[in-house]
Amino acid sequence: MNKPAEIIRREIAERGVLSFARFMELALYCPNSGYYETKKDNPGRRGDFYTSVSAGELFGQLLAFQFAAWLEELLWSRATRHSSLRLVEAGAHDGTLAKDILTWLQGARPKRFGHIEYYIIEPSLCRQEWQKETLKHFGPRVRWFSDLENLSRVTRHSSFCGILFSNELLDAMPVHRFGWDAENKKWFEWGVAVEGEKFVWARLSVQSAMRHLPTAVSHLPSSLLDVLPDGYTIENCPAAENWWRAAANTLERGRLLTIDYGLTNDELFSPGRTRGTLRAYFRHHATNDLLANIGRQDLTAHVNFSAIQSAGEACGLKTESFLTQAQFLTRILDKASKTGEFGEWSGKPARQFQMLSHPEHLGHAFRVLIQSR
Ligand SMILES: C[S@@+](CC[C@H](N)C(=O)[O-])C[C@H]1O[C@@H](n2cnc3c(N)ncnc32)[C@H](O)[C@@H]1O
């Protein structure tokens, strides 16, 4: 048995049925042995799934173009004239996106590049090492923080102005999973237990379901609950909402942006989506066998963008836009092509753009939420 499976088994023996969120946390992030601690080559062709970053450097270049324009705006606004400008990335994995962004800024905005600090929020020492290796040419321009609290502590006296962003971070955070019990007209939370050698699904106590149930679902009208199919499945990710709140509170002036696959409340809670959105990915195949292959397959669920948007607004952020990745990148490309900075538009960049923006690839399922203060 591998290490994360061993630890999960031990926790179940000590505490009883584990929430799926805890199971997912251990399977993905167990120090030194969880999925994201050992699979450096993921995402990518040799891994289990593709992300926009693994599609090539164009994604980072387009983001860098947009970030440079936003930083310029910030610099010209009176309140930030004396502060350093910061780009903060979370969920940087092996540092490839940071490298693509910094390389473009260094080449295309050499004057501004000197004033930009690039911070990475990375709780894992192992992933910090991968990132340091990828970014070694940028020296002290890049700094690491284990979490947002740590970043706030350091930047408290110098006011945090800049852009805090992530690509596919929130969809990798641990989710709670719920089912509808039509006979008893109650939600219950799915947990994980052990049966012999195998991990199996088991129901958690009713109190636990009420504690973590998504707000949107706890207020559903009884007429709808009367016809909701037995076993209807949904997820909730308090970790993502908490993270977004902490990020919003860190930002004194600038933008908070996330790119993820996800849906709004209405899209998530629909008659066609009876099995929820949780999936496992292994060698580019999606499976529903979430309890198998522990620590060797990715586990992920769609982001609830309504919940994230509300969390940011409750912290005083203004929602600027909520777009598909295709809309977002096409707008950037329109502006960028007027400057001529992206040169000939054919061959490799055109193929990468097609992958990033085509609805059947990454263009439609991925959404971009931008909030600002
Ligand atoms: C799906 S991968 C995306 C990697 C990369 N951003 C990309 O697009 O290719 C999710 C990444 O988020 C990281 N992650 C998860 N929770 C995190 C947290 N609280 N803070 C920082 N990174 C986190 C994971 O370790 C993993 O590297």
The ligand as an SDF file (V2000), in Angstrom:
LIG
                    3D

 27 29  0  0  0  0  0  0  0  0999 V2000
   -4.2000   21.6400  -11.3490 C   0  0  0  0  0  0  0  0  0  0  0  0
   -2.6520   22.1560  -10.7480 S   0  0  0  0  0  0  0  0  0  0  0  0
   -2.3770   23.5940  -11.7670 C   0  0  0  0  0  0  0  0  0  0  0  0
   -0.9200   23.9310  -11.9070 C   0  0  0  0  0  0  0  0  0  0  0  0
   -0.6010   25.1660  -12.7530 C   0  0  0  0  0  0  0  0  0  0  0  0
   -1.1710   26.3780  -12.2010 N   0  0  0  0  0  0  0  0  0  0  0  0
   -1.0720   24.9820  -14.1910 C   0  0  0  0  0  0  0  0  0  0  0  0
   -2.0390   25.6130  -14.5710 O   0  0  0  0  0  0  0  0  0  0  0  0
   -0.4600   24.1930  -14.9130 O   0  0  0  0  0  0  0  0  0  0  0  0
   -3.0500   22.8260   -9.1760 C   0  0  0  0  0  0  0  0  0  0  0  0
   -1.8510   23.3130   -8.3770 C   0  0  0  0  0  0  0  0  0  0  0  0
   -2.3180   24.0570   -7.2300 O   0  0  0  0  0  0  0  0  0  0  0  0
   -1.4950   23.6950   -6.1080 C   0  0  0  0  0  0  0  0  0  0  0  0
   -2.1830   24.0550   -4.8610 N   0  0  0  0  0  0  0  0  0  0  0  0
   -3.2240   23.4540   -4.2630 C   0  0  0  0  0  0  0  0  0  0  0  0
   -3.5930   24.0940   -3.1300 N   0  0  0  0  0  0  0  0  0  0  0  0
   -2.7530   25.1550   -3.0030 C   0  0  0  0  0  0  0  0  0  0  0  0
   -2.6450   26.2250   -2.0630 C   0  0  0  0  0  0  0  0  0  0  0  0
   -3.4370   26.3210   -0.9990 N   0  0  0  0  0  0  0  0  0  0  0  0
   -1.6870   27.1650   -2.2700 N   0  0  0  0  0  0  0  0  0  0  0  0
   -0.8710   27.0890   -3.3460 C   0  0  0  0  0  0  0  0  0  0  0  0
   -0.9290   26.1020   -4.2710 N   0  0  0  0  0  0  0  0  0  0  0  0
   -1.8460   25.1400   -4.1020 C   0  0  0  0  0  0  0  0  0  0  0  0
   -1.2840   22.2160   -6.3420 C   0  0  0  0  0  0  0  0  0  0  0  0
   -0.2090   21.7190   -5.6080 O   0  0  0  0  0  0  0  0  0  0  0  0
   -0.9970   22.1830   -7.8450 C   0  0  0  0  0  0  0  0  0  0  0  0
    0.3630   22.4330   -8.0930 O   0  0  0  0  0  0  0  0  0  0  0  0
  1  2  1  0
  2  3  1  0
  2 10  1  0
  3  4  1  0
  4  5  1  0
  5  6  1  0
  5  7  1  0
  7  8  2  0
  7  9  1  0
 10 11  1  0
 11 12  1  0
 11 26  1  0
 12 13  1  0
 13 14  1  0
 13 24  1  0
 14 15  1  0
 14 23  1  0
 15 16  2  0
 16 17  1  0
 17 18  1  0
 17 23  2  0
 18 19  1  0
 18 20  2  0
 20 21  1  0
 21 22  2  0
 22 23  1  0
 24 25  1  0
 24 26  1  0
 26 27  1  0
M  CHG  2   2   1   9  -1
M  END
$$$$
